[in-house]
Each structure stands twice: as structure tokens, then as C-alpha cells.
Amino acid sequence: MGVSWKSTGGGLVAIIPAVTPHRVNQDQKYITGHQGQVCDLRFSPFQAGLLATSSDDATVRIWQIEKDGLTQNLNAETQKYSGHSKRVLFSSWSPTVYELIASASFDCSVHVWNILNGAKVWDFSQSENVLSLDWNSLGSLVGCTTKDKLVHVLDPRSKDSGSRLSVQAHDGIKTHKMVFLSNEHIATTGFSKTNERQIRLWDTRNFTKE
């Protein structure tokens, strides 16, 4: 497993075997390539050891971890995506297409890009920060929540980057999140105007009511 390590000092990621519990020793090796704190890290669902890390340094980097872990510090990524202009908070692998990954940034955008060549294939931009990011199980839709209390369902296959469904998820001002439960169904978590915790379920085929 990967763990963001000593985050106050920069972008270290520790790779720790998760087979059996053990103490992390002083000889622990790290991924050291980022110039800012690592905000998110995700292993590929298709290839063991293929890790994506997103960071304060406005990049997403792809790393290949050997089967037995790191024997020395790893500074050279296999791919770097620099399409965002601010901190990248989230990354999410496509569940069906090996080479595609989505990323979301403080520049108020979601990008889908290709890990083989680092090229952006689709993007969605608006005026508020993205607070969560997820794919549906078919890899046909990307969902996100934004600071303006909206949950968006986006179609990255569309040539129109503005193609989306949107609805206000919760009334409270605290952070809210979303996750796909199936291809059409979404769960959101958030707060009411009186700060009561809420969980709501949505059907994207009738996205005007919970």
C-alpha cells in the first residue's frame, strides 16, 4: 500500500507491504519525485504496482512499483501530467479503460487524460472547487461535487466538455461528497442548513429529485 509520508516536509510517499502487520523501519524507502504535499494516491485496478499520485505541485504522476516494493528511493516517474494549474486534489482510474485516469484540481476543473502519452482527452471547467470525484462502473460517466453545493454527472465521451447533469445535493455549507453506487445511481453525503448530517440517493435518469 502507499501512504503519504511526513506531509509537512514535502511530497514523500512510503510504499509499505500490507501482507502482515509490522513496524516501519528506519530504512524505509520513498517515492520522492513531487515538490509539494501528496493529496491523493491510487493504485491501478488493471496493473499491480502502477500508482497514481496527485499533489500540491499541480501534477499527477504515474509510478511503477516493483513486486517486492522499493529497494531504493524512487524519483523518476513513468509519466507526469501537468495539465492543471493549481493543486490536484483527486485522481481516479477509469474502471474499464486501462490508460485513462480522471483528475480534479483547485483550478476548478476535471480532466481525463491518457497515462501512455500524458495527453488530455477531455476536460470540464466551472467556477468552484471540486470536492470529490468518481467514475461509474462502466466508465461512461464521471461524477463530482463542487463547493457551490452541486453534484455533477459528466460524460467524458461527449465532444462538448460542458455536457452535464447537475443538481443541488445538500443545503449546508460544509463539504459534501459523492460516489457512484451503480451505473445510474449516486450517493451523496453532506449537511442540512442546521448542520444535520445527511445521506441522499440519486437516480441520474431522473436527476431533479433524490
Phi, psi and omega in degrees: 000158178252143181224128172296129195236134177047056191297335180289344183259003181132204192258050178279142173232125176267136175254114189238125175301134184250016182289314180226148177296140177196162176281144174281122185271175184289345180268013180306135178258157189225157161278126190237011191283336183283150177260006179214171181304139176277122185268330184205150174212139184218131172278145179295140175283352185256326187229119180299135177087357179268114190240135173253133176234136177242149197214165171300338183280012175071020178237158165243133182235145179252132183235143174255114181261128179294160185304321183269010179089198182268129173261347175207164179301141182250116183248340185257114178282161175276337177204144176232131177252123183241028184283345178268157181253351179222182181315133176260114187273325187223150167223148184211119180290141169299136180281353185233341183240114187308317192269001184255141176216144176256147177221150182229140190228164172291356172277012175068033180226155170243129177242145166247129186218167188258123183286346182284325182232359179073015184270137175287133179249345181192149174212158178225125181232145175210203192252001184233156179294144178274133187251346176196164187205135179200153172259154166281170190290338178274350183072020182263344181223147172242135177244150176206159170247152182230164188297340179277020174076012182263149167248132184244142171244121189243146178250100183288354177276346183283141175288340178270107182294347177269002181291118183195161166247139182220146175208151176286124186276312183216161184268338184287162184270350180286164183302137174236153186231163176221157173209142174285134173264333177205193179295327184248344189253140184232143169248136173238148173239142181186207186221153173278178178298334179262019176067025171281136178291140182225146167235128180233147179247140185228146174248118184294344177282345176216074195270024179258350179213154181283000000 
